[in-house]
C-alpha cells in the first residue's frame, strides 16, 4: 500500500494555506481600463517643465491624474499651457533637487495644495558629454548631485508623503515611485563620452532595487524606466550640430529608429497605476532593442 501525503495540522489552518484553497477570481471584476486609471491620484514629477518629464505629465493627465511639476526652470516649455487645459489639477513648482531643504518645502507645499501624494516620477537629470580624462571634479559632482542624490532625496520625500496619504480607492498600496534610468546604465554609448552619466544612471537602477525591498512593507513600489536614444528638444539640437551622432541614434537600435517620448507614456502609466500592483524592483528597458544588441 503506497503511503499518502498528509499536510501538517498547522499548515491546514494557517492564513497562508487559506490563500491557496481556491484560485483567485478577481480578474472577473477588475476591469483592465480601471486598473490603468489614475483618476483622482496625485503625481509629482521632477524635471517636469520640459523633456521626458513633461511628456509623462501628459500621460498622467490623460489617465485622470492631478499633477505637480517640479523643476529648476522658472518658465516651463510652451506645451505646459496645453497641459493646463487637459489636467484636472496642475501645479508648477520651481525648486532644486540638489537643495534638500528647498525640495522638502516644495513637497510640503504640494501636500498642502493637493492633499495627498500617490505617485512620483524622478525625471530631473543632466547628461554631460566630455571625455573621462578631461572631466573636472566640480562638473562630475554636479552630475551626481542632480542624477543620484536628487533622485535619492526626491524618492525619500515622496515616500514620506505617500505614507501619510491613505491608499487610493482602487489600490491597497500607498504609492508608486518611478525613476528614470537609461540604457547607459548597462552599456557605453558610441561616439559620446558619458562616464559620469552612465555611472549615475547605474546608481539609480541599483537604488530602485534597494528601495523596492525596503519600502515594500510601507506599501510603496519602486521601479525604473530606462529609455534608449529618445527624441527631445536636446536631441533635435544635437541632430543639427552633430549629424553623425544623430545617425547613430537612428541606425544603432535594432528597430532602426530613435525613440519618441510617446514610447514612454504607456510604461509610466503602467508603473504608476494598479495595473502593476505586483511589480516592484523592476526595470522597463524601452530602447528599440538596443539593450539586447546593436545593429551593425
N, C-alpha and C positions, 0 to 999 in steps of 0.2 A: 504494500500500500504506500503510495507516494506521499511525502509529507506536505502539509498545507501551510501556506504562509499566513501568519496572523499579525495584525497590527498591534503594537503595544497599546495598552489602555490609555496612556497619557496622550498618544498621537490621535486616538479616536475622538477624544473630547476637546482637543486643543482648538483655539481660534484659527490657527494655521490650517488645520485639517478641514475646517468648515469652508475655507476658500476653494477647496477642490471637490466639494460634494456634488457640484454640477457645473457645467460650462456656463460662463457668463453670457447673458443675452442683452447686454447694454447696447450692443451695436444696432439693435432693433429700434431703440428710442433716441439714440444720439445721431441726429442728422448731421451730415458732413459739413453742410454750409454753416450750421450753428457752431460746429467745432472750430471753424476758421474765422468766426466773427470776433471782432474786437470791440463790439458795441459797449459803450459806457466805460471802457477801460482807459486808463491814463498812461501814456507812454512818453518817457523823456528820452531825447536824442541829443547827444553831444556831437559837435561838428555839424549841426543841423541847418546852418544857414546856407549851405551850398553842397555840391557834390553828392556823394553817396548818401550822406545823412539826410539831405533834403529829399532825395528820391524816395528813401524809405519812409519819410514822414508822409509822403503822398500815399504810400501803401497802407500805412496805419489809418490815415483819414478815410481812405476809400473803404476800409473794413469797419468803420464806425467808431474809431478811437478818438479820444481827445489827446492833443499832442502839445508837449512842451519842448521847444527847441532851445538848445544851449550852444552858444558859440562865442568866440572871442571877437568876432567881427561886429561892428556897430550896426552895419546895414546888411541884411540878407540879400541873396540873389533875387533878381526880379520875379522869378517864379514863385517866391514866397507869397506874393499877392494873389496868385491863382489859388494857392493852398488855403488862404484865408477864406475864400468863398466856398471851399469844399469841406472844411474841417468843422466838426461840431463845436469844438472849443480849441483855440490855438493861442499859445503864448510864446513870445520870443524873449530870451533872457541872455543878456550879454554877460559873460563870465569867463573864467580861465581855469582849465582843468589842471594847470600846474600850481595854482594858488588854492591850497586846501580850504582855508578859512572862507575865501570868497565863494568857492564852489559849494561849500557846506551851506552858506547863506542862500545860495541860489536854490538848492534843493529844499530848504525850509520855505522859501518863497513859493516854489511850485506846489508844495503841500498845502500851503495856505490858499493858493489860488484855485487848485483843483480838488483838494480834499482827500486825495489818495494817490498812490502810485502803484501801477500794476506791471509795468514793463520798462526796460531801459535798453537803448542801443548805444554802444560806445563807438561812435564813428569819428571822433576827433583824432587827427593824426597828421603827420608830415612825412615826406619821403625825400630826404636829401640824396643827391646823386653826385658823388665825388669819390675818387679813388681812395682806398683804405689808407695808403701811405701818406695821403695829403690831409686826412681828417684831423681836426683840432679838437681838444677836449671840450671846449665850450659848445661847439656845434653838435658834437656827439651827445653831450649831456642834455642838450635841449631836445634832441630826438627822443631820448629815453624818458625825459621828464613828461613829454606830451604823450607818446605812444604807449609807454609802460606804466609809469606812475599815474598819469592821467586816467588811464583805463582802470588801474587798481583802485584809486580812490573814488572814481565815479561809481564803480561797482559797489564799493563799501557803503557809500552814502545812499545809493539806490536801495541796496538790500535792507538797510536800517529802516528806511521809509516804507518799503514793501511789508516788512514785518509788522509795522504799525497799522497797516491797512488790512481790513478783513478781506477774505477771499472773494473774488467776483462771483456772481450768481451761478455761473455755469462751470466753475472750476474750483477744485478744493485746494489748489496751490496758492501761495501768497504772491508769486510773481515770477517773471522770466527776464533774465539778463542775456542780451545778445551782443557779443563782442565782434568787432570787425577785425579779422586777421588778414591773411594774404597767402597766396600760393608761395610768396617769397619766404615764408616760414619753413618751406620744405625744399626749395631749390633756388639756386642762384639765377639771376636774370642775365640774359645775353645782352651785351652792349650797354649795360648800366652798372654803376658802382654803388651798391646799396648795402654795404656791410652793417651799418647801424640799423637801417630799416629792417633788413632781413632778421637780424638778431632780436630786434624789438618785437617783431610780429611772432617770432618763435616764443618769446616770453608770454605774449598774450594767449597763444594756444595752450601753453603749459598752465598758465594761471587759471584758465577756464576749467581745466580738468580738476585742479585742486579745489576750486570754489564749488564745483558741481557736487563734490563729495561733502565738503564742509558745510554747505548751505542746504543740503537736502533735508535735514531734519527741521529746517525752518520753512520748508515748502517753497524754496526758490530754486528754479532750474537755471543753469548757465550753459550756453552753447556758443559756437563760433560760426560765422560766415566768413569763408576765405575766398575772396574773388581772385580771378586771374587778371589779365590785362582788361581794363574796363574803360569805356569811353566816358570822359568827363570834360569839363572846360580845360583842365590841365593837360589832358592828352591831346585835345584839339590844338593847343598851343605847341605842344611837342611835335605834332604832325607837321606843323609849318616850319619849325626851327630845326628839327632833326628828322627829315623824311625817312632815313634809313631805319630809325628806331620805330617809326610808325609802321613800316613794312614788316618788322619783326612782330609787332603787336598783332598784326592781321594774319601773318603766314605761319607763325610758330605753333599756335594751338592746333590740335588735330582737326577741329571743326573749321579751321581756316577763316576765322573772323575774330575781331576784337569783341569783347563782351560789352553789353549795354547795361546801364543801371536798371533797366526794366527786368533784366535777367535775375536780379537780386530781390525784387519786390516780393515774389511768392515765397522765397525762402525765409525772409524776415517775418512775413505773416504767419507762416507755419510755426516758426520757433517761438513767436510771442503768444500764440493762441493755444487753446485747449487741444488742437489737433496734434500737438507734440507733447501731450501731458506726460508721456513716459520716456521722453528723451531729455537727457542731461549729460553734460560732459562730452558732447559730440561736436563734430566739425563738418559743415557742409562746404565742400570744395567746388566752387562754381567757376570753372576755368576753361570751358570748351575742351576739356580733356588734357589740358597742359600738365596737370599734376601726374597724369598717367604716363605721359611721354611726349617728346617734342617731334613734330614733323620736320623732316629734312627738305 
